[in-house]
Amino acid sequence: MEETVILPVSMRLPESVRAAVQRRVASAGFASPDDYVQALVLADLDRADPEPESKVYLELSPETLAKIQVGLDQIAAGQGIKVDEAFWEAKHRRIREPRNGA
């Protein structure tokens, strides 16, 4: 697995953009704005060079790969989650609810 290095980056963003990033982080399930920016950078690098052998992929931990496999197995067995309007409404309600200790 390729070593991950920390590259400190500081950005100045208008408040409206910062708020939009926070909303996107929450709605897309990113753990943090850092993860969101990392995904944007990797996607841009992948788009910039269409050759498959030069693609940059985020290497996933064995634990994450195992969780993905469990999900794929559940879908194959017909145990997937129905994603409809009610599903998204429940997700949005949960996001908006105050967290314990917040």
Buried (B, 14 or more C-beta within 10 A) or exposed (E): EEEEEEEEEEEEEEEEEEEEBEEEBBEEEBEEBEBBBBEEBBEEEBEEEEEEEEEEEEEEEEEEEEEEEEEEEEEEEEEEEEEEEEEEEEBEEEEEEEEEEE
